[in-house]
Amino acid sequence: MLASVFNKSRPVNYVLIGAVLILGYFLYIFKEDAWTKDYLLIVQKTGLLFLLGGALFLTNFITRRNTLSKANTYAMFLFLVFLILFPTTLVNVNIIIANFFLLLALRRLISLQSLITPKEKIFDASFWIFAAAIFHFWCIIYIVLVFISIIFHVSRDYRNWIIPFIAFFAVGVLYLMAGLIMGEGFFEAMSENIAVSFDFTYFENIYQNIALAIFSSITVLFAFPYVFSITGKPLNLQSSHKKILYSFLIGVGIYVLSSSKNNSFLAFTFAPLAIMGANYFESLENKWFKEVMMGLIVLIAVVLFTLQL
């Protein structure tokens, strides 16, 4: 049973998750095999697979290191399920890179509660957020979470409020240098993403529409109990759980604002929603109901993935 397998953190769980990721990734990218004739594309596809794996392990690390759930691999597994539900994410280069950077930022912001080297953590998080914005511009609104974290933990030191602007300057200088080296096309690629669009009629097939409807239902299932459970968490963990909630809302905001939408833009919500889902499954006392719920979510994701191949 799935819930029983991922209820604990065992080495075999990581092997299973890694194997499913690799299988799903190659099944989807081999829909077209033209890339196999280009060595640069082969290197790119391999690199993206490592970044996807890194995103899974970062989600698990953030969850376990900051005690956002018990000692299980639910969050990591649910992130993988969301990738399968929205397979277009597997081939969206900019979204994969940007989401990985945002997870690096989230890791630093969650750890800010320890109050150890807060200035370095604020700078690192801000740097990764602005770096993510180079690949997908609307990731820039994730900087709101930095200021929320400052309010939660280190608002009395005025220097902490300045650090994000220093990080912006640092990324800006690196971006200009890269643009000068690579040419005007580098700047144009980013400028195309600055537009705002509220057009949600982007679906290429009915299965993408169904997947979004299922994801919306899963969001309601996981998010509402999570919101009401935060006040019942230990006081030292409440700010971390609030950051996860804000991270999810910002991820939704990125999806809503983005132009040229597709379902892969929801990737920015995968990690926080997976953590919410881990808390949801931990709260279920009826083992059979837990198994049925998780099995149903996985079955739907696999069926929709297969239909989109």
ChimeraX attribute file (.defattr): number of C-alpha atoms within 10 A of each C-alpha:
attribute: neighborCount
match mode: 1-to-1
recipient: residues
	/A:1	11
	/A:2	15
	/A:3	21
	/A:4	11
	/A:5	14
	/A:6	20
	/A:7	17
	/A:8	14
	/A:9	16
	/A:10	13
	/A:11	8
	/A:12	11
	/A:13	19
	/A:14	17
	/A:15	11
	/A:16	12
	/A:17	21
	/A:18	18
	/A:19	12
	/A:20	15
	/A:21	21
	/A:22	15
	/A:23	11
	/A:24	19
	/A:25	21
	/A:26	13
	/A:27	14
	/A:28	18
	/A:29	16
	/A:30	12
	/A:31	10
	/A:32	9
	/A:33	8
	/A:34	9
	/A:35	14
	/A:36	13
	/A:37	9
	/A:38	10
	/A:39	10
	/A:40	11
	/A:41	13
	/A:42	13
	/A:43	12
	/A:44	14
	/A:45	20
	/A:46	11
	/A:47	14
	/A:48	20
	/A:49	19
	/A:50	13
	/A:51	18
	/A:52	23
	/A:53	18
	/A:54	14
	/A:55	25
	/A:56	25
	/A:57	18
	/A:58	19
	/A:59	26
	/A:60	24
	/A:61	16
	/A:62	22
	/A:63	26
	/A:64	17
	/A:65	13
	/A:66	16
	/A:67	13
	/A:68	22
	/A:69	22
	/A:70	15
	/A:71	15
	/A:72	22
	/A:73	27
	/A:74	31
	/A:75	31
	/A:76	26
	/A:77	26
	/A:78	24
	/A:79	26
	/A:80	24
	/A:81	23
	/A:82	23
	/A:83	23
	/A:84	25
	/A:85	30
	/A:86	24
	/A:87	24
	/A:88	18
	/A:89	22
	/A:90	23
	/A:91	16
	/A:92	14
	/A:93	15
	/A:94	17
	/A:95	21
	/A:96	24
	/A:97	20
	/A:98	24
	/A:99	28
	/A:100	24
	/A:101	24
	/A:102	28
	/A:103	25
	/A:104	20
	/A:105	26
	/A:106	28
	/A:107	21
	/A:108	22
	/A:109	25
	/A:110	25
	/A:111	17
	/A:112	23
	/A:113	19
	/A:114	11
	/A:115	11
	/A:116	10
	/A:117	10
	/A:118	19
	/A:119	20
	/A:120	14
	/A:121	21
	/A:122	24
	/A:123	24
	/A:124	20
	/A:125	28
	/A:126	31
	/A:127	27
	/A:128	24
	/A:129	31
	/A:130	30
	/A:131	25
	/A:132	26
	/A:133	24
	/A:134	23
	/A:135	20
	/A:136	25
	/A:137	21
	/A:138	24
	/A:139	27
	/A:140	19
	/A:141	16
	/A:142	25
	/A:143	20
	/A:144	14
	/A:145	21
	/A:146	27
	/A:147	18
	/A:148	16
	/A:149	21
	/A:150	22
	/A:151	13
	/A:152	15
	/A:153	15
	/A:154	18
	/A:155	14
	/A:156	10
	/A:157	11
	/A:158	10
	/A:159	11
	/A:160	20
	/A:161	18
	/A:162	13
	/A:163	19
	/A:164	23
	/A:165	14
	/A:166	14
	/A:167	21
	/A:168	18
	/A:169	14
	/A:170	15
	/A:171	20
	/A:172	16
	/A:173	12
	/A:174	13
	/A:175	17
	/A:176	13
	/A:177	12
	/A:178	13
	/A:179	15
	/A:180	13
	/A:181	10
	/A:182	11
	/A:183	11
	/A:184	10
	/A:185	11
	/A:186	16
	/A:187	16
	/A:188	11
	/A:189	13
	/A:190	14
	/A:191	13
	/A:192	12
	/A:193	17
	/A:194	15
	/A:195	12
	/A:196	13
	/A:197	13
	/A:198	12
	/A:199	12
	/A:200	12
	/A:201	9
	/A:202	12
	/A:203	14
	/A:204	9
	/A:205	9
	/A:206	9
	/A:207	17
	/A:208	22
	/A:209	15
	/A:210	15
	/A:211	19
	/A:212	16
	/A:213	12
	/A:214	15
	/A:215	18
	/A:216	11
	/A:217	12
	/A:218	14
	/A:219	17
	/A:220	11
	/A:221	14
	/A:222	19
	/A:223	22
	/A:224	12
	/A:225	15
	/A:226	22
	/A:227	13
	/A:228	10
	/A:229	15
	/A:230	17
	/A:231	14
	/A:232	9
	/A:233	13
	/A:234	9
	/A:235	10
	/A:236	10
	/A:237	17
	/A:238	16
	/A:239	20
	/A:240	22
	/A:241	25
	/A:242	19
	/A:243	20
	/A:244	22
	/A:245	21
	/A:246	17
	/A:247	23
	/A:248	23
	/A:249	17
	/A:250	22
	/A:251	26
	/A:252	16
	/A:253	18
	/A:254	24
	/A:255	23
	/A:256	18
	/A:257	17
	/A:258	21
	/A:259	19
	/A:260	15
	/A:261	18
	/A:262	19
	/A:263	19
	/A:264	19
	/A:265	26
	/A:266	24
	/A:267	23
	/A:268	26
	/A:269	24
	/A:270	25
	/A:271	30
	/A:272	26
	/A:273	26
	/A:274	27
	/A:275	28
	/A:276	29
	/A:277	26
	/A:278	25
	/A:279	21
	/A:280	20
	/A:281	21
	/A:282	16
	/A:283	13
	/A:284	12
	/A:285	9
	/A:286	9
	/A:287	12
	/A:288	12
	/A:289	13
	/A:290	20
	/A:291	16
	/A:292	14
	/A:293	15
	/A:294	18
	/A:295	15
	/A:296	12
	/A:297	17
	/A:298	20
	/A:299	14
	/A:300	17
	/A:301	21
	/A:302	16
	/A:303	13
	/A:304	19
	/A:305	22
	/A:306	15
	/A:307	9
	/A:308	17
	/A:309	11
